[in-house]
Amino acid sequence: PDNIRSATNRSRASRNGAVVFAVVVFVLAFGIVLAAAQAAFGEIGLVALVSAAIVGWLASSSVHIVLEWEKAVVLRFGKFNRVAGPGIVFTWPIVEFYTLRIDQRVATTYFGAEETLTSDLVPINVDAVLFWTVWDAGKACSEVKNYVRLVYWAAQTTLRDVMGAVNIAQLSTRREQIDREVADILERKTNEWGITVVSVEIRDIEIPDDLQESLSAEARAEREYNARIILAEVEKEISEMFVDAAR
């Protein structure tokens, strides 16, 4: 879904400064090597150019900028070593590298359940939004392949399960309770992956048109019934007052 791709790419536009820093480190290292070759040999040959390029690549791959809201997962020889950042992070070239930058800001994921059945077998469409954040970058990187996609599918299946346990009459009166129930279940599922759920909010619940008319008619009938009951009780009280007055 588009919301998964947008959530995955939500911070790329803000990393321009870090990319520029890496380019500057490469250019500086490249220029220093060329200047040293020029001073030592009086000319710049092919060997000097290749050496400058290698040194520049090693320098840029060993100094990194991790933004304030990020954590970098560093691997050494393919094994988890540490979680670094924010700020300047140094790694040993070739020996160490960081595979993923984990954004630890609160993220939003829009999800829904289409044609899901309630406990009384009524098909409904539900749209909701999930607020979540990564609290353990190491687990989020090493425990799951794509934690953004995992959060989306876990939220969708949980919403279907919860909706299947309530009937159509309870949806409007138990919406906040359903929000909390979905959030609690998701919290238990995602906590072992280093992810915590902030909240879940149901945005919209679509009921079939024919059923909406039936529910509306039922609500009108119930209101009319209650009005007639209240009117009868008032008339009874008034009649009792007249009887007492006559006595």
N, C-alpha and C positions, 0 to 999 in steps of 0.2 A: 504493500500500500504506500501511497504517496507520503503519509504522515511518518512512516518509518524512515523513508529516505531523507525527509526534511529534518527529522530528529537526529539522524546520524550525521548530517552535514551542517548542523545548526551553528557550529563555531568556526567553520573554515574561513569565512570572510574576516574574522577578527584575528587571524594568525599572520597577517601581512608583516607585522613588525618582526616576528620570530623568523620568518623566511628571509627578510632583508638582513637580519643579523647574521644568519648562516652564510648568505652571499658575501657580506662584508668580511667575515672571517676567512672565507676561501680566497677572496681577492687580496687581503692583507698578507696571508701566508704565501700566496703565489707571487706577489710582488717582492716580498722579502727574499725569497729564494732566488728570484731573477736578479735582484740587486746584488746579492752575495756572489752569484756566478759572474756577473759583470765586473765586480770589483776584483775577483780572484783571477779570472781568465781573460778579461778584457773584451769578451764577446759572449753572446748568448746563442748557444747551439741547440740542437734537437734534444740532447741529453738534459740540458738545463731546463728546457720547456717541460719535458716529461716529468722530471724530478719536481719541478715547481707545482705541476698539476697534482701529483701524488701527495705532496706535502699539504697543499691546499685542501684536498679531499679529506685527508686524515685529520686536519685541524677542524674543518667544518663538521666532521662526523663525531668529534669528541667534545664539542662545546655546544650546548643546546639551551634554548630559552623555553621555559615552561611557564605558561601564564598563571595569573593569580588563582583562577578557578580550576586549574588542571592539576592532575597528578600523572607522572610518567612512570610506567612499569618497565624496569630495567632488567634485562636478561643477560646472564654471563654464560657463555658457551651453551646457550639454549635453555638454561635453567633459571628459574626465578631468583633474582638476587635482592632487589629492593624496590621500594616505591619512592621516587624522588620528586622534588619540586614543592612549591613553585619557585621561580627564579632561575639562576644559571645552574645548569646541571652538567657535570663533567663525566664522561665515560671513556673507558679505554678503547681506542680504535681497534676494530676487528674483533677484539675479545668481548666487548660489551656493546649492546645496542638496546634501544627501547622500542618495543613493538607497538605500543598504543598509548595515546594520551587520553586519559579519562576526564571528561567534563563533570565536575562535581556541583554544578549549579542545579537548581530545581528544574526538572524537565517536565514537559506536558506531552501526553500521548492520547490522541483521540481514538476511541475504539467503539465498537457497537456489536450488537447481536441481532442479526436479521432473521426473521421468521422463527424466533425462538418460542417455545411453548411454555405457557404458565402451568401451574398445577391443575387447573381446570381445562387444559388443552386448548387455550386460546392463542393463536399466533400473533406475536407483537414484534415491533422493531424498536430497539432501544439504542440511543446514542449517549455516550458518557465520555468524560475526560478524566484522566489519571494524572496526578501530580506525584513525582517520585524523584529520588536522587541516589547517587552512588556514594556510599559511605566507606567502602573498602575497595580501593582500586585493584589491589592484588587479586582478590576473589573474582571481581567482575571480569578481569582479563583472563585468568587461568581456569576458572570453573566453567565458563560458558563460551561458546564461539561468538555469538552476537547478542549481547545483553539487551540491546534496544529492541530487537525483534522478539526476544524471549519475553520481555515485559509486555509487549503488545499481545502476543498470543495467550500468555497466562491471564491477562486481564480479560480478554474476550471469553475464554472458556469459563473463568470464574463467574463472570456476569451471567452467562447462560445457565450455569448451575444454580445460582441464587434465584434467578427469575423463574426457574422451573420449580421452585419450592413455594412460591406465593401464587395466590389466585388473582384474577383480574380486579376484583373489588378492593384488594389490599394495596394496589400499586400507588394510588394517589395518597393514601393515608400513611403508608410506610416508606415513603421515598427516602427520608433521612436515615431511617433504620437500615434500608437496603444499601445505601451509600457506605455506612459504617461496616456492615457485614462484608461487603465486597472488599473494602480496604483491609479489614482484619485478615481475611483469607489470603489476600495477595501479600500482605506483610509476612505471614508465616511461610509462604512459598518462596519469596524473593530474598528473604533475609540471609539465607545460607549462601546466596550468590553475591553478597556484599551490597545489596540494594535495599533501600527502605522506601516505603510508601507513605507519602505525606497525607493525601486525601484522595477520595473518589467522589465525583459529582455527576449525577445523571442529568443530562441536558434535556432529553426529549424521549417520550414514550408514544409510539404510534400504535393505535388500535384500529382494526378493520372498520370501514365506514358503516357497514350494517350493524356491527356490534356497538358502535358509538351511538347510533340511533336508539338501539335497545336500552343501553345504559342511561341515555338521556330520558327516555320515556319512563324507565324505572325510577330514576331520581325525581322526576316530576310527580309520579304517582305517590312516591314516599312522602314528598313535601305536602302534597294535597291531603294525604292520609293524616299526617301530623297536624295540619291546619284544621281538619275536621274534628280530630280528637280534642284539640285545644278549644275549638268553638263549642263542642258538646259539653266539655267540663265547665266552661264559662256559663252556658245556658243553665246547666244543672245548679250551679252556685246561685245564679240569679233567681231561679224558681224556688230554691230553698229559702232565699231571703224573703220572697213574697209570702211564702207559707208562714215563716216566722212572724212577718209583719201582720198577717191576717189573724194569727193566734193572739 
